Amino acid sequence: MTSPVILEVAVNGATPRSVNPHVPLTPAEVADEMLACVARGASIAHDHHEAMFVPSGVHPVEPYLEAWSPVLAQHPDLLLYATMAAGARGIPIETRWAHHEELARRGLGGLSLVDPGSVNLGLTSDGAIAAAAAPGPYQNSLADTEHMFARCAAHGTGPSISIFDPSFLRVALTLHRHGRVPRGAIVKLYFGGELEFGLPPTTTALEAYLEMLEPSGLPWSVAVLGGDVVASGLAETAVRRGGHVRVGLEDYAGPRTPTNTELVDEIVALLADLGRRPATIAETRGILGL
């Protein structure tokens, strides 16, 4: 029997409605979108409720509580996780990660974000640079990384580990070898499409990551930030290599204005063509060891 594939949906991110009118913004819209995507096969969901570049570094917990409560009422074991402020340079990780701490303390979501490195984000393929991103990188020190992993361990939440470039993965794998990555982790391999960072969404780039990753046995997924993970062929390659897939309007860029549900339907159709199916919520928790 072939193993099921974990599908994550990132429903909004920093994508504005001027780019795609279907982006859910309010907590009620986010909840409705998540429920529709779960009905189609998503077992992990991710959302934003604040701008990515917040000088204070603070993301309030209340919008997450409002958005997640109706979703968890129907799917108590669904895996959810929040974002974290970029550009909050000099702000302690305890402040930037405080909403994750509170969500975990309440036993909500099951996953917490861990970004194990620093990266310049905001340059796009047309040469434009987002004004808020220009002054400096999205910054997470090694001490910040250790803090995030340690707090995941303390609360029993699985780390959703963002990999923006190979150095992020090397840090995570080194800490994993030394027993400092708690159970429940999933490695998110983010490839740059129109957002110029890290590695491009090619088979060669994926294989470079897998050469490093495979000895660890950690589950992994792929996403194209500023692109189309299905149309690029990366989703199919990843599934054939034993990986999982993230879709959603946070990531998508292209000539269309799809909905989140359309993007989920497209990856589900691809899985069917490959003789695979989406993992259920229970199967996803089993794959991650939660």
Residue pairs with C-beta under 8 A, 6 or more apart in sequence:
2 275
2 276
3 242
3 276
3 287
4 276
4 277
4 278
4 279
4 280
4 283
4 287
5 239
5 243
5 244
5 245
5 271
5 276
5 277
5 278
5 279
6 43
6 44
6 186
6 219
6 221
6 244
6 245
6 278
6 279
6 284
6 287
7 41
7 42
7 43
7 44
7 244
7 245
7 246
7 247
7 264
7 267
7 268
7 278
7 279
8 42
8 43
8 44
8 45
8 46
8 221
8 223
8 244
8 245
8 246
8 247
8 248
9 34
9 37
9 42
9 44
9 45
9 46
9 246
9 247
9 248
9 260
9 263
9 264
10 45
10 46
10 47
10 223
10 246
10 247
10 248
10 249
10 250
10 251
11 23
11 24
11 30
11 33
11 34
11 37
11 45
11 46
11 47
11 248
11 249
11 250
11 260
12 23
12 24
12 25
12 30
12 47
12 48
12 248
12 249
12 250
13 48
13 52
13 83
13 248
13 249
13 250
13 251
14 48
14 51
14 52
14 250
15 23
15 249
15 250
15 252
16 23
17 23
17 25
19 257
20 249
20 252
20 257
20 258
21 257
22 249
22 257
22 258
22 259
22 260
23 249
24 30
24 32
24 33
24 47
24 249
24 260
27 49
27 63
27 64
27 66
27 67
28 66
28 67
30 47
30 49
30 67
31 66
31 67
31 68
31 69
31 70
31 71
33 260
33 261
34 42
34 45
34 47
34 67
34 71
34 78
34 80
35 70
35 71
35 74
35 75
36 260
36 261
37 45
37 260
37 261
37 264
38 45
38 71
38 75
38 78
38 281
40 261
40 264
40 265
40 268
41 264
41 267
41 268
41 277
41 278
42 264
42 278
43 78
43 79
43 278
43 279
43 280
43 281
43 283
43 284
44 78
44 79
44 80
44 81
44 111
44 160
44 186
44 246
44 284
45 71
45 78
45 79
45 80
46 80
46 81
46 82
46 83
46 160
46 246
46 248
46 250
47 64
47 67
47 80
47 82
47 83
48 82
48 83
48 250
49 59
49 60
49 63
49 64
49 67
50 59
50 60
50 63
50 83
50 85
51 132
52 83
52 85
52 86
52 87
52 132
53 85
53 86
53 87
53 130
53 132
53 133
54 85
54 87
54 88
55 87
55 88
56 85
56 88
56 91
56 95
57 85
57 88
57 91
57 92
57 95
57 96
58 85
58 95
58 96
58 98
59 82
59 83
59 84
59 85
59 96
59 99
60 99
61 98
61 99
61 102
61 103
64 82
64 99
64 103
64 108
65 103
65 106
65 108
68 80
68 108
68 109
71 78
71 80
72 78
72 80
72 108
75 281
77 110
77 281
77 282
77 285
78 110
78 281
79 109
79 110
79 111
79 158
79 281
79 284
79 285
79 288
79 290
80 108
80 109
80 110
80 111
81 100
81 109
81 110
81 111
81 112
81 113
81 160
82 99
82 100
82 103
82 109
82 112
82 113
83 113
84 96
84 97
84 100
84 113
84 115
85 91
85 96
86 121
86 133
86 138
87 132
87 133
87 135
87 136
87 138
88 95
88 96
89 135
89 136
89 139
93 140
93 141
93 143
93 144
93 147
93 148
94 101
94 147
97 113
97 147
97 148
97 151
100 112
100 113
100 148
100 151
100 157
101 151
101 155
103 109
103 112
104 112
104 151
104 152
104 155
104 156
104 157
105 155
109 157
110 157
110 158
110 184
110 285
110 290
111 157
111 158
111 159
111 160
111 184
111 186
112 148
112 151
112 152
112 155
112 157
112 158
112 159
112 160
113 148
113 159
113 160
113 162
114 145
114 148
114 149
114 152
114 159
114 160
114 161
114 162
114 172
115 138
115 140
115 145
115 148
115 161
115 162
115 164
115 168
116 140
116 145
116 148
116 161
116 162
116 163
116 168
116 171
116 172
116 175
117 140
117 145
117 164
117 165
117 167
117 168
117 171
118 137
118 138
118 139
118 140
118 141
119 137
119 138
119 164
119 165
119 168
119 197
119 198
120 133
120 137
120 138
120 197
121 133
121 137
121 138
121 164
121 195
121 197
122 129
122 130
122 132
122 133
122 134
122 195
123 129
123 133
123 195
123 196
123 197
124 130
124 194
124 195
124 196
124 226
125 193
125 194
125 195
125 196
125 226
126 194
140 148
142 171
145 171
145 172
145 175
146 175
146 180
148 159
149 159
149 175
149 180
149 181
149 182
150 180
152 158
152 159
152 182
152 184
153 182
156 182
156 184
157 184
158 182
158 183
158 184
158 185
158 186
158 288
158 289
158 290
159 181
159 182
159 184
159 185
159 186
160 185
160 186
160 188
161 168
161 172
161 181
161 185
161 186
161 187
161 188
162 168
162 188
162 190
163 169
163 172
163 187
163 188
163 189
163 190
163 198
163 209
164 190
164 197
164 198
165 197
165 198
165 199
166 198
166 199
166 208
166 209
166 212
169 187
169 189
169 209
169 212
169 213
170 212
172 181
172 187
173 212
173 213
173 216
175 181
176 185
176 216
176 218
177 216
181 218
183 288
183 289
183 290
184 288
184 289
184 290
185 218
185 219
185 288
186 218
186 219
186 220
186 221
186 244
186 288
187 213
187 218
187 219
187 220
187 221
188 220
188 221
188 223
188 246
189 206
189 209
189 220
189 221
189 222
189 223
189 243
190 198
190 223
190 224
190 225
191 198
191 199
191 200
191 201
191 205
191 206
191 222
191 223
191 224
191 225
191 227
191 234
192 198
192 199
192 200
192 201
192 224
192 225
192 226
192 227
193 200
193 201
193 224
193 225
193 226
193 227
193 228
193 232
193 253
194 226
194 227
194 253
195 225
195 226
195 253
197 225
199 205
199 208
199 209
201 222
201 224
201 227
201 229
201 232
201 234
202 234
203 233
203 234
203 237
206 222
206 234
206 237
206 238
206 241
209 220
210 220
210 241
213 220
219 243
219 244
219 287
219 288
220 243
220 244
221 238
221 243
221 244
221 245
221 246
222 229
222 234
222 235
222 238
222 243
222 244
222 245
222 246
223 229
223 245
223 246
223 247
223 251
224 232
224 234
224 251
225 250
225 251
226 251
226 253
227 251
227 252
227 253
227 254
228 252
228 253
228 254
229 235
229 245
229 246
229 247
229 251
229 267
230 236
230 247
230 263
230 266
230 267
230 270
231 254
235 245
235 247
235 267
235 270
236 270
236 274
238 244
238 245
239 245
239 270
239 271
239 274
239 276
240 274
244 279
245 267
247 260
247 263
247 264
247 266
247 267
248 260
248 263
249 258
249 259
249 260
249 263
252 258
252 263
258 266
268 277
268 278
271 277
271 278
279 287
